[in-house]
Amino acid sequence: METEVNYLKRVDEYFDNIPQYKILEWSKVYGLVDVMKMIPIARQWLRDNTNKRKTRIGAYVNNWLKNQQIKMEAASTPSEGNRGAAGGLMEIARGKQ
């Protein structure tokens, strides 16, 4: 089993080496999310919650950003009957596409 010290090293190594193209991809896919603001928050969550260690950090970050996008869409949705274009990932997440 991975020690806490090794896990924290792996987390730091991942976040210290995120390629610029990945940040650009995330910014395009999750357009409502300030990716550069969310990355340090996701990193800190992983560091503070070593009892909930993630084996696939990249997948975790992607899910973190996806969930932030869904929250932003929900906040910008005017009403249930008049979603407009804001429903995107919310509809997919709810299985209503």
C-alpha positions as a Markdown table, in Angstrom:
| # | Residue | x | y | z |
|---|---|---|---|---|
| 1 | Met | 0.0 | 0.0 | 0.0 |
| 2 | Glu | 1.2 | 3.5 | -0.8 |
| 3 | Thr | 2.4 | 5.5 | 2.1 |
| 4 | Glu | 1.0 | 9.0 | 2.8 |
| 5 | Val | 4.3 | 10.6 | 2.0 |
| 6 | Asn | 4.5 | 8.8 | -1.4 |
| 7 | Tyr | 0.9 | 9.7 | -2.1 |
| 8 | Leu | 1.5 | 13.4 | -1.4 |
| 9 | Lys | 4.6 | 13.3 | -3.6 |
| 10 | Arg | 2.6 | 11.7 | -6.4 |
| 11 | Val | -0.1 | 14.4 | -6.0 |
| 12 | Asp | 2.4 | 17.2 | -6.1 |
| 13 | Glu | 4.2 | 15.7 | -9.1 |
| 14 | Tyr | 1.0 | 15.5 | -11.1 |
| 15 | Phe | -0.1 | 19.1 | -10.4 |
| 16 | Asp | 3.4 | 20.5 | -10.9 |
| 17 | Asn | 3.6 | 18.9 | -14.3 |
| 18 | Ile | 0.1 | 19.5 | -15.9 |
| 19 | Pro | 0.9 | 20.4 | -19.5 |
| 20 | Gln | -0.5 | 23.6 | -20.9 |
| 21 | Tyr | -2.5 | 21.8 | -23.6 |
| 22 | Lys | -4.4 | 20.0 | -20.8 |
| 23 | Ile | -5.3 | 23.3 | -19.2 |
| 24 | Leu | -6.5 | 24.6 | -22.5 |
| 25 | Glu | -8.5 | 21.5 | -23.2 |
| 26 | Trp | -10.2 | 21.7 | -19.8 |
| 27 | Ser | -10.9 | 25.4 | -20.3 |
| 28 | Lys | -12.6 | 24.7 | -23.6 |
| 29 | Val | -14.7 | 21.8 | -22.3 |
| 30 | Tyr | -15.6 | 23.4 | -19.0 |
| 31 | Gly | -16.1 | 27.0 | -20.3 |
| 32 | Leu | -17.9 | 28.3 | -17.2 |
| 33 | Val | -15.1 | 27.1 | -14.9 |
| 34 | Asp | -12.1 | 29.2 | -14.0 |
| 35 | Val | -9.7 | 26.2 | -14.5 |
| 36 | Met | -6.6 | 28.0 | -13.2 |
| 37 | Lys | -8.5 | 28.8 | -10.0 |
| 38 | Met | -9.9 | 25.3 | -9.5 |
| 39 | Ile | -6.7 | 23.4 | -10.0 |
| 40 | Pro | -5.1 | 24.5 | -6.8 |
| 41 | Ile | -8.4 | 23.8 | -4.9 |
| 42 | Ala | -8.5 | 20.3 | -6.3 |
| 43 | Arg | -4.9 | 19.8 | -5.3 |
| 44 | Gln | -5.4 | 21.0 | -1.8 |
| 45 | Trp | -8.5 | 18.7 | -1.4 |
| 46 | Leu | -6.3 | 15.7 | -2.3 |
| 47 | Arg | -3.6 | 16.8 | 0.1 |
| 48 | Asp | -6.1 | 17.3 | 2.9 |
| 49 | Asn | -8.0 | 14.1 | 2.4 |
| 50 | Thr | -5.3 | 11.4 | 2.2 |
| 51 | Asn | -7.8 | 9.0 | 3.8 |
| 52 | Lys | -9.7 | 9.2 | 0.5 |
| 53 | Arg | -6.7 | 8.6 | -1.8 |
| 54 | Lys | -7.2 | 8.7 | -5.5 |
| 55 | Thr | -5.3 | 6.3 | -7.7 |
| 56 | Arg | -6.1 | 8.1 | -10.9 |
| 57 | Ile | -5.5 | 11.8 | -10.2 |
| 58 | Gly | -6.1 | 13.0 | -13.7 |
| 59 | Ala | -9.5 | 11.4 | -13.8 |
| 60 | Tyr | -10.3 | 12.9 | -10.4 |
| 61 | Val | -9.3 | 16.4 | -11.6 |
| 62 | Asn | -11.5 | 16.0 | -14.7 |
| 63 | Asn | -14.5 | 14.9 | -12.6 |
| 64 | Trp | -13.8 | 17.9 | -10.2 |
| 65 | Leu | -14.0 | 20.3 | -13.1 |
| 66 | Lys | -17.0 | 18.6 | -14.6 |
| 67 | Asn | -18.8 | 18.9 | -11.2 |
| 68 | Gln | -17.9 | 22.6 | -11.1 |
| 69 | Gln | -19.3 | 23.1 | -14.6 |
| 70 | Ile | -22.5 | 21.5 | -13.6 |
| 71 | Lys | -22.8 | 23.7 | -10.5 |
| 72 | Met | -22.1 | 26.8 | -12.7 |
| 73 | Glu | -24.7 | 25.7 | -15.2 |
| 74 | Ala | -27.3 | 25.2 | -12.5 |
| 75 | Ala | -26.6 | 28.6 | -11.1 |
| 76 | Ser | -27.0 | 30.2 | -14.5 |
| 77 | Thr | -30.2 | 28.3 | -15.4 |
| 78 | Pro | -33.2 | 30.7 | -15.3 |
| 79 | Ser | -35.9 | 28.1 | -14.5 |
| 80 | Glu | -36.9 | 24.5 | -15.1 |
| 81 | Gly | -39.1 | 25.3 | -18.1 |
| 82 | Asn | -36.7 | 27.8 | -19.7 |
| 83 | Arg | -33.2 | 26.4 | -19.7 |
| 84 | Gly | -32.0 | 27.9 | -22.9 |
| 85 | Ala | -28.5 | 26.8 | -23.9 |
| 86 | Ala | -27.3 | 26.5 | -20.3 |
| 87 | Gly | -28.6 | 23.0 | -19.7 |
| 88 | Gly | -25.7 | 21.1 | -21.4 |
| 89 | Leu | -23.9 | 19.0 | -18.8 |
| 90 | Met | -26.8 | 19.3 | -16.4 |
| 91 | Glu | -29.1 | 17.5 | -18.8 |
| 92 | Ile | -26.5 | 14.8 | -19.5 |
| 93 | Ala | -25.8 | 14.4 | -15.7 |
| 94 | Arg | -29.5 | 14.0 | -15.1 |
| 95 | Gly | -29.9 | 11.6 | -18.0 |
| 96 | Lys | -32.4 | 13.8 | -19.8 |
| 97 | Gln | -30.5 | 14.5 | -23.0 |
